[in-house]
Amino acid sequence: MYSVARTAARNLSLRWFSSSAAMQGPTVAVVLSGSGVYDGSEVHEASAALVGLTRGGAEVMCYAPDSPQMHVIDHTKGAPAEGETRNVMVESARIARGAVKPLTELNSGAADAVFFPGGFGAAKNLSDFAVKGGDMTVNSEVERVIKDFHGAKKPIGLCCIAPVLAAKVLGSSGVTLTLGKPDDGSGKWPYGGAIEAAKSMGANAVEKSVSEVAVDEANKVVTTPAFMYEGKFHEIHDGVAKAITALLGLIKS
């Protein structure tokens, strides 16, 4: 009798374990570029992405290049802080609450999707777009990660200025993405020049509002304008949340 009961309990435990494993959510890597809009990841975009991911049932792992920032900006002045240097991964740890790994450790086998928040760090520390525009080069590890996930047919999400990374790396694939809209004179779209730069790299840059998302199902790339638009915090948060929902949806497709 004891043996039968023990066997039944073991079988029940195995079924529970199998069911729990089946219900486990996807793992999504978030690639950060520092902490702060002018020299790192845009904190509100990164936070919105992390909230959307865990709310959607995903496990999150944060990564960043273990390298110096292009420069350090005094955010009260919007000007470089003379004589100061910071490390991209060390600064990214502020957003990740310490749980950040070197980007060299990220590959498509470690996650089901990858997301890149914006902020000038994407244009300064993950690439040199801020200096060279359409003639930019992408950090070699960032390029490797994007090509790896794309080759594995795993979703890639980017927001704000970060889509220029996909434009450069995946432009030859005719990737469709958004960087918002051109300057219409209202002052709400001050970074419209990035759209033409993305097109020059081969990307199909489509116009989207802050509340919209561009989904390239063929390339499994999801983008949204975020702070390419001078909007309110909740508008950016809501747009990024939609992008995360779309990204998680592509994992299941």
N, C-alpha and C positions, 0 to 999 in steps of 0.2 A: 504493500500500500504506500509506504514511504517513497519507494522508488518511482512509482507511477506519479505521485504528487510532485516529486522533484523534477521528473521529465516534463510534466505539464507546465510547471513554473518556468523551466528553462525555455520551452517552446514559446511561451507567452512573452518572455523577456526578449527573445530573438525577434519576434514579430514586432514588438514595440520599438526595438532598436532599428529594424529595417524601415518601419513607418517614419520614425524620427529622422533617419537619414534622407528619406525621400522628401520630407517636408523642409529640409534645410535649404535656406535661400542661397542665391548665387553670391560669389565673391567678386567685388568690384575694386579695382585699383584706382586711387586718386593721385594724380601726379601734381605735386605742388612746386612752386617756384620761389618760395620765400614767404614773407608775411607783411603785407601792406601794398596798397594799390600801385604806388609809384615805383616800387623797386622789387615787388614780389607778387604773390598771389593776392587777388582781390578777396579780402577776408569775407565779405558778405556773400560773394559767389561761392566760395569754398564751403562756407557754412551751410548755405542753401543746398548745395550738392550733397553734403554729408547727411543732412537732415532727410532729404528726399530718399537717399539710398537706404538708410536704416529704417525709415518709415515704410519703405517698399520691401523690407525683409531681407535686404542684402547685408552681407558681411563686408566691411570696408578695411582696406589696407592702404596706407599712405606711403608714397615714395617721393623722393626729391634728389636732384643731383648733389653729390657731396663735393661742392666746388664753390669758389668765391662768387659773390654777386658782382654784377657789372659795376655797380656803385651803390652807395647807401644814400637814401633820400630823407631829409628832414621833412616829415609829413606836415609839420606846422607851417613850413615855408614853401614846400614844393621844390626845394633846391638841394643839390648834393651836400652832404655833410662832409666837410673837408677832413682828410686824414683818418676816416673811419672805414673799416672793412668788415664784412659779415659773410658767413657761410650760408649757402642756400638751404641745405638740409637742416642746419641748426635753427635757422629762422622758421622753416616750415614746421618744425617740431612744436612751435607755439600754437599753430592751428590744429595739429594732429594730437595735441595733448601729450606730446612726447613719443607717441607711437609712430615713428617714421623710419623707413628703411632707405638705404642707398638705391638710386634708380638702377644701378648695375644689377641688382638682384631681381628686377622685375622682368618676367617673360610671360608669354601667352599661356603657359602651363600653370601659372600661379593665380590667374584670375579669369573670370568669365567675360569681363569687359573692363575698359579703362576710361577714365574721365579726366579732362584737363580744365580746371578753372582758368579764368582769365586774369587780368591784372597785368601791369607792365612787365612783371617778371617773366611772363610768357614771351614777351618781345625783347627782353634784355638778358635773361638767364637761361631760358630754354631755346633761344635763338638770338640772332642779332637783327631782327626785323626793325627794332627801334632806330637802328643806325643805318641799315642798308635797304630797308623797304623791300621791294620786289626782288632785289639781288641778294636777299638774305641767305644765310646758311642756318641749318638747324643743329642744335647740340647732337653729337653723334649718338648718345644714349637715347635721347628722345626720338631721333629718327629710327633707331633700331627697334624701339618699343612699338612705334606706330606701324612700321612695316611688319613686325612680328604679329601683332594683333590682326592687322588687315589680312595677312597671309593665312592666318588661322581662322578667318571669317568670324572673328569675335568683335562685338560692337565697340566703337570708339566715339566718345562724346567730348565736345569742346564748347566753350562759351566765351563771349566777349571777343577779345583779340586772338585768343588761342586757336581758332580755326585757321589762321594763316599757317600754322604748323602742318595741318592736314593738306592745305593748298600746296605747300612746297613739297611735301613728301609723297602725296597721292595725286598731285595734279595730273600726272600722265594717265591716271585711271579715270579722269574726267569726273572727279568727286564733286558732288553737289553740296554746298554749304551756305551758311549765311553769316554776314558780318553786319547785319542790320540794313540801314538805308543810307543813301547819299545825303549830304548836307542839303537841307531844303530852305536854309535861311532862318530857321527858327532857333538855331543853336542847340537843338535837341540831339542832332546826329553829328558831332564834331569830328568823328574819325572816319568819315566816308571814303577818304583816300585809300583805306585798306582794301576796299572792295575792288578797285581797279588793280591793285597790287596782286590780289588773289587771282583775278582773271588772267593777269599776265603770266601767272605760274601754271595756268591750265585748268584751274578750278571753274566750275559753273557756280558763280556767286549769285544767289537769289535774294531778293529783298524780302525781309520779314520784319514785323514790328516786335517790340520788346516782349509781347505776350505770345509770340509765335515761335514755332520750332521747324527747322528744316530737317527732314529725314531722308537720307539717301539709303534706301533699302538694299540696293545692289552692293554698295560698298560698306554698308552697316555703319554709317557715320551720322551722328546726331549733333546739331548745332543750334544755338540760340543767341541773340544779340547781347543780352544782359546789359552791362554798363557801357556798351557801345552807344547806348541811349542814355541821355542825362535824365533818368527817371527817378521815381521814388523807391525807397528800399523795398517796399512790398511788391512793386512791379517787377523788379529784378528777381526777387525771391520766387515769385509765382512763375516767371518765365523759365528759370533754372529748374524748378520743380517739374514743369511740363517736359523739359528735356530729359530729366532723370527718368520719368515715367516711360518716355519713348525709348530710352536706352535699355531699360529693364525689359521692355516689351520685345526688343530685338533679340535679347538673349534667348527668349522662349520660341522665337520664330525659326 
